[in-house]
Amino acid sequence: MISMNKHTGEKNSSMDFVTIGERGQVVIPQPIRESTGLNAGDKLIVFTKHNEMICLVPASSMRRLVDVLTEQLSDLEAPETKSEGK
């Protein structure tokens, strides 16, 4: 495996090469698991973009995103009492 984070110049990015096994399995390289805090048993959301890119997102990260977006949408939908001066 070749770690590409040294070549990208970005501290928060990395890239490695993996091989798909006979059963469709891939192993997430150790440096990526360590830098992202992934552990055995963690759930990942898998989706594709334009049937070309395959993305893996930790379910916990997506949960946090949904929580933040839900809170922000609630704030937008709440009646504005601050500007009424009451």
Number of C-alpha atoms within 10 A of each C-alpha: 9 9 14 14 16 11 9 12 10 10 8 9 12 16 16 14 11 13 11 9 9 7 6 7 10 11 11 14 15 12 14 16 13 11 11 11 10 15 10 6 6 10 13 15 12 11 11 10 8 6 7 7 8 10 11 11 12 15 14 13 12 13 11 11 12 12 12 12 12 12 12 12 11 11 11 10 9 9 9 10 8 7 7 6 6 5
